[in-house]
Amino acid sequence: MDNSIYLDHAATTPVRKEVIETFDEVLQSTFGNASSIHTCGQEAKRVLEESRQSVAALIGADHEELVFTGGGTESDNLAIRGTAYALRGRGGHIITTAIEHPAVLNCCGALEEEGFEVTYLPVDLDCRVHPEWVAEAIRPDTILVSVMLANNETGAMQPIREIGRIAGEAGVRFHTDAVQAVGKVPVNVNELGVDLLSMSGHKIYGPKGVGGLFVRKGTSLRPIVYGGHHERNLRPGTENVPGIAAFARALELAVGDLPSEREYLETLKEMLAGGILQRIGQVQRNGDTGDYLPNILNMSFTGVDGEALLLNLDLMGIAVSTGSACSSGATEPSHVLTAMGIEPVLAQASLRFSFGRDNTREQMERVLEVLPGIVERLRGVGDARAMR
Ligand code: PLP
């Protein structure tokens, strides 16, 4: 029996059995091109539009407001670059934050090279941007504000409703990257007051390479890829119908299970965090006040190299992360933790534990059994090196 412990659900999740069933069924029996007008094509079209109805309804949107994409990164790019190109005549200023995922940060960086100006707002010690900072940063030429709903390294939820109100009053488009939040906390586009919202399938026990972008009615966007007339002319290319149907099924299951799962994940998180703080000295929990996702825990272990810790845990069959998956392998300290004011050396001594529905209390106990010894040993190695 595989007794490995997977605590990296913010990087990606295993695919749920029911989701695989939906994927297999559509892949095998609904192979038509959703743009074909014969019966076989129309059957694919029906599955596509039912999936759209379902995903849209689960986030409080209309089916006409949902564009299926190739994942969270593409949704972020379509939202940001699509807005920038559509509104270029009105202004060239974009506001975002220093803690966004690279899908947003590097997209903004590319726009800067094209002449757009980007303001990167700071965050406080709790990994939170203050709405008044957004208000202060808005200028007459600001066309877009993009602030993530929940951070992927710390789980910190951002005050999106307040920021949405500020952006709305200023007549500025508002995008949120909700990739980590959807399926973990209730998400309703109208309550949040967003114009654009990004989602991804593989964070919610669905397939990789499929996601969605909510585009509020009347929000002008330019496509970033050119081709046929698919997805309201915003995302050309023959639709990945099995992937989309599986994404819709995954979201439906995630939203259905949300209340009980949220509480369970919170219990696991607090059990592990409490145990670590009790058994290991010189540990700090990064950003743990206010509104947080139930499934992400970030901790720094003074005097330990985070990557060495990760590799040692991996040898014991425990999978965790040192930051976002996209930046693993890089030696730079996390841009999120440093933006929170955490010293680079402590940022590099940090781990992200992210929990999922299949994790158990016994697994937390197992981690608490092995982690103190590994930390102690690595601290010893560090001390020995310092004495040389
Ligand atoms: N945005 C956030 C906050 C993420 O955590 C991720 C994935 O790690 C992405 C965007 C990118 O999503 P995808 O992997 O579907 O491209």
Residues whose N, C-alpha, C, O or C-beta is under 5 A from the ligand:
A	BS01	PLP	A10 A11 G71 G72 T73 E74 H101 A103 A150 N152 D177 V179 Q180 S200
